[in-house]
Amino acid sequence: MAAAIFSTTFGPVPSRRLGQSMGINNIPSKVCTYACIYCQVGQTSLMQKNRDAFYASKKIVKDAQNRLAKAKKSGVSVDFLTFVPDGEPTLDIHLGETIDLLKPLGIPIAVITNSSLMGRMDVSAELARADWVSLKVDAVQANIWRKINRPQAFLQLAPMHTGMLEFAKNFSGKLVTETMLIRDLNESDDHLRALTDFLKELHPHTAYLSIPTRPPLEQWARCPSEDRLNRAYQIFSEKLPQVEYLIGYEGNAFAYTGDVAEDILNITAVHPMRKSAVSRLLSKAGATWEIVDRLVASRDLVVSEYEGHSFYIRKFGLKA
């Protein structure tokens, strides 16, 4: 079977925060500033902190236009264009330019960042062009941050925090935060209270609490107990106006846009799919499970078991 043509877009996929979200994959797999223990995409193949050019802005816009046309033809609405790539989106030196070129499409633009480059004025200025920004804040103590996010060696936490606070002060769009809770690492009362104090200074519209719901990079990165999760929620709620869990399954409402093999590969490059979600997508396309078997046999797709569920993930080779 011929390999699917790579697109810098995928979906639309159901987002627990953004409705039907069409993903923008503006970073090659897997170039990142972090090697988070809970990453769902896999091992970081190239770790860097310097911004670079990856894909041309015009290619991303063309891919977005093509995918939107397919979605419209299939009767699927798109609520957000979301930068949620295989790596850290702010590493893309053309991020601001791409956002500007996407604006005429008339769909709100979201960026989900790990916050690692928020100490840079150029990054903050480009993110300010988006309509919705999610800042990752897993830890406010450097030792915990390094254990969970495993940042590029020369990154420092203090400039990130200063940059986040400055960005939050001036951002006119909707700002949210996300904190991934990992058992025995960032779930203690003391750390949660310190983290809450920092988040309060950011004044987020919503502070999301998440847990690993898809296969993590390190199998020992486990979810906290229900008691600890509830405790975290209560501590956050003492000082933050709106706190929400980001722990439920997002559903199976994945969109079919014409080529089911391409759709599966593009979605699973960033967003592992449960077996039930793949089945539903195949059903929409009038296709059989034979397509998935071929993708698995050709090693374009791999199966991973986690918490009693089978997840399908696109296979990418690591750089030497």
N, C-alpha and C positions, 0 to 999 in steps of 0.2 A: 504494500500500500504506500502511495506517495506521501512524503512528509508534509504536514500542514505548513502553510506559509506563516511565518511569525508576524504577529500583529502587536503593536504597542498598546492595544486596547483589549478589553475582555468584558464579557457579560452582555447585558446587565445581570447583576446578581443581587439577591436580597441582602440588604444591610440592616443590621439591628438599630442603626442610628440614622441612616440616610434614605430609607425606603428602597426604591430600585436604583442601584448605583452602577454606572458604567465605569469600569476601572481603567485608569491610565497607568501603564507599566513603563515608566520613563527611565528605568535603571536596569542594566543587564543583570542577569542572575550570576552570582549574588554579591553585588558590590555594596558594601555597607560600612558604616562607622562602628557598628556593633557586631558582636557574635553572641546574641542573647541566648541564654540557656533554654528559653521556651520557644524559640523561633519556629514557626510552622513551615517555613519555606526550606529550611535545611542549613547546612554549614556555609558560613561566609567564605566565598572563594577568593575575594579580593577585599581586604580591609584597608580603607584609606580615610583621611580627613580632609583632603584637598578636593575642591570642586572640579568637575571635568565636563567635557562635552561627550554625550553618549549617542542620542538619537537626534536628528534634525527636528526642530519644532514643526516644520511643515509636514514631515512624515506623520508625527503624532496627530496633528490636526486632520490630515487626510484620513488616517485610520479611524479617528473618532467620527468623522462625517460618514464614512462608509458603514461603520457599525450602527450609528444612529439610524441610517436609512434602512438597514436590515431590520433593526428593532421596530421601527415604525411600520414597515411592511408586515411584520408579524403581529402588529397590534400591541406592542409592548411599550409602555411609557418609561421615560428615564427621568428620575428626580434630581440626580447629581452626577457630575463628572468628577471622579475621585482619583487623585493621585495616591495610589496605594501599590507601589511596585515591589519587585523582588528584593530591593535594597532600600537605602534611605533616599527619599525623593529630593531632598534639598542638596544632595551631592551634584545634581544636574545643574550646570551653570546656565542652562537655557530655561530654567523653571519659570522665571518671571515672564520671559518672552512667550513661552508656550501658553501660560495662563492668559496673557493678553490676546493671543490669537484665537483662543477657544471662546473668549467672552461673547463674540458675535453669534455663537450658536444658541445663545439665550437660555442656557441651562446653568444653574448655580454650580460653582466649582469648590471642591473640598480638597484639603491636603491633610494626610495623616502622617505626621513626622515623629521620629523618636526624640526630637528636641536637641540632638547632640551638637548641631551647628547654630543654635540660637544665639550664641555669643557673637556671631558675625552680623554686621549691620546690613550687608547685601542680602543675606538670607532672610532677615526680618522684613526688609523692604519688599522682597519678592513675595513672601508669604502674605503680606498685607493686601495683595491684590486679589486673594481668594475670598470667597464668601463664608467659608466654614473651615476652621483649622482645629485639629486635635493635637495637643501636646502630650507626649508620653512622659510621665513622671512616676517611675517605679520606686525611686529611693531619693532621700535627701541627705543621706550619709554616704561619703565616698566609698567606704569599704563595702557597704551593701550594694551600692551602684555597680562597683567593679565585679562583684560576685555574680550579680544577676545579668547585667547588660554586657559585661566583658568588652568595654570600649577600646577603640584604637589607643595605643599606648600614650600618645601625647595629648589626648583630650583631658580636660579638667572640668570638674563639676561646677565650681563657683562661677566661671564666666557663662556657663549655660544658664544657671539660675538668674543671673543678672540680666541676660538677654531675654529670657522668658518674661521676666517682670516688666521690662521696658516694652516688649512687644504687646503684652496684655494691656498695658496702659494706653496704647495708641491704636490698637486694632479696632476697626469699626464693624467687622463681621461678627459671626458667632464663634466664640472660643469655648472649646471643651477640653477636658483632660482625661487621660486614661491611665490607670494604675493596674498593672498585672501583679496579682498576689501569688507568691510562691511559698509553699510550706517551709517553715523553719528559716526563712531568709528575711522577709520584709513584713511579717504579719504580727510582730510584737506590739503591745500597746504603746510603748515608748516611741517606737519608730512611726507608728501610724499617727500618733498625735503630732509629732514633728512634721510629718508629711502634710497633715491636714492644715497646720499653721502656714506652711508655704503655699498650699493650694488656695487658701483663703486670700492671700495677697494677689493671686492671679485673677480672682473674681470670675471663675468660669461659669458659663451658662449651666453646664452640667458637669459633674465629676463622676466619671464612670469607673466602676470597680470590675475588673475582669479576672478570669482564671484560665489556665490552659484548657481549652475545649477541643483542640485538635492536636495531633501528635507533635510533641515538642522535640527540639533538637536533642536535648539530654533527657533520657527516660527518667532520670531521678528528679527532674523538675516537676513536682507534684502539686496538685491543688491543696489549698488549706482545708481544714475540716469545716463542716457547716457552722459549727459554733464560732470558729475564728472568722469566717466570712461574715457572719452576722455581727460579730463584734466590730469588725472593720467598718461595716455599714453604719453602725451606731456612732462610732467615733467620728467618722466623716460628717455625719448628719448633725452633730453637735455644733459645727461651725460653718458648714457649707449649705447654701439654700436648696440645692437640688443634687441629690446623689442617686445614681441608678446602677443596678447590676448590669453587667454585660456578659452574662453567663449562660443565657438560654440558647438553644439551637435556633438558627435563623430561618429555618424552614427550607422547603424544596422548590421555591418559586424561581428557579433559574430559567433564563430565557433561551429559546432556540432561535438562531438567526440565519439558518440556511445550511450550514455545514456542521453536522453534529460532532464529527471528530475534531474539527478545528475549535469548536466551542468548548469541548471537554478539555482539550490541551491548553487553551488560553485561560480558561477559568482555573484549572488546577495548577497552573504555573504560580498562582498567587493565593488561591483560595481552595484548599483541599475540599473535596466533595464526599459526603457520605454516599454509601451505596444506594440508599433510597433516593437521593437527589439525582444520581446518575440515571437510575431507572426511570425517573419521571421525565428527565430530559430526553432520553431515548424514546419514550412513549410519545412525547410531543412531536418528535421528528419522524415518527412511524418507523423507527429503526430497531434493530435487535441488539442483544448483548454481544453478538459476534464482533461488533466494532470495538467494544471495550477489550475483548479478549485479544484482538489483533494489536491494539495499542500496548497492552501488557506484554504480549509475546515479543513485540519489537522493542521493548524497553523504553518506549516513550512515556509510559504510564506505570506507576508502581502502586502496590496496595500496602497500606499500613494499618495495623490494628491498634485501636486505642479506646480504652474504657468500654469495651464490648461492642464497638462499632468498627466497620471497615471503611477506611478513607482512601480515596484515589488521588494521587499526587503526580504531577508531571515530573519526569526524571530529567535532570540537567547534569551534564558532566562538569566536574570541577576543573578549574584552570590549573596547569602545572605550576 
